[in-house]
């Protein structure tokens, strides 16, 4: 299923993919800077899309990031600099 990710959905999925561990919504809030209410809404959206489950990214979530791989690579390189 092709779904264009919002910036917030993208940011949360990248965090979950990068860390590959379960996060609480509070931890996601702390790592993204988005409000807890925003994280709650985004996690609900991502759960409905089956991109996250129990605070972790699913295989479908990883697949959803594939069209953005070059952006993720650029983002990671800039964070290293």
C-alpha positions in Angstrom: 0.0 0.0 0.0 1.4 3.3 -1.0 1.0 6.0 1.6 2.7 9.4 1.6 4.0 10.0 5.1 3.5 13.3 6.8 6.7 14.9 8.2 5.7 13.9 11.7 5.0 10.3 10.7 8.3 10.2 8.9 10.2 11.6 11.9 8.7 9.0 14.2 9.3 6.1 11.9 12.9 7.2 11.3 13.5 7.3 15.1 12.0 3.9 15.6 13.9 2.4 12.6 17.2 3.9 13.7 17.0 2.7 17.3 15.2 -0.6 16.6 13.8 -0.8 20.1 10.4 -0.2 21.7 9.7 3.4 22.7 7.1 4.9 25.0 5.2 7.9 23.6 7.0 10.0 26.2 10.4 8.8 24.9 9.3 9.6 21.3 8.2 13.1 22.5 11.6 13.7 24.1 13.5 12.5 21.0 11.4 14.4 18.4 10.4 17.6 20.2 6.7 17.0 19.2 4.1 17.4 21.9 2.7 14.3 23.6 -0.7 14.9 22.1 0.9 15.1 18.6 2.8 11.8 19.3 -0.4 10.1 20.5 -2.1 11.1 17.2 0.8 10.1 15.0 1.2 6.8 16.7 -2.5 6.1 16.3 -2.2 6.9 12.6 0.9 4.7 12.2 -0.8 1.9 14.1 -3.8 2.0 11.9 -1.5 1.8 8.9 0.3 -1.2 10.6 3.6 0.7 10.5 4.1 0.5 14.3 3.1 -2.1 16.9 3.8 -1.9 20.6 6.1 1.1 20.2 8.2 -0.6 17.6 8.4 -0.2 13.8 7.0 -3.1 11.8 8.2 -4.6 8.5 5.5 -2.5 6.8 6.8 0.6 8.5 10.3 -0.1 7.2 8.9 -0.7 3.8 7.0 2.7 4.0 10.4 4.4 4.6 12.0 2.8 1.4 10.9 5.7 -0.9 12.7 8.1 1.5 16.0 6.2 1.9 18.1 8.8 0.2 16.6 11.5 2.6 17.3 9.3 5.6 20.9 8.8 4.4 21.4 12.6 4.1 19.8 13.2 7.5 22.1 10.7 9.2 25.2 12.2 7.5 24.2 15.7 8.6 23.7 14.5 12.2 27.3 13.0 12.2 28.9 16.3 11.0 
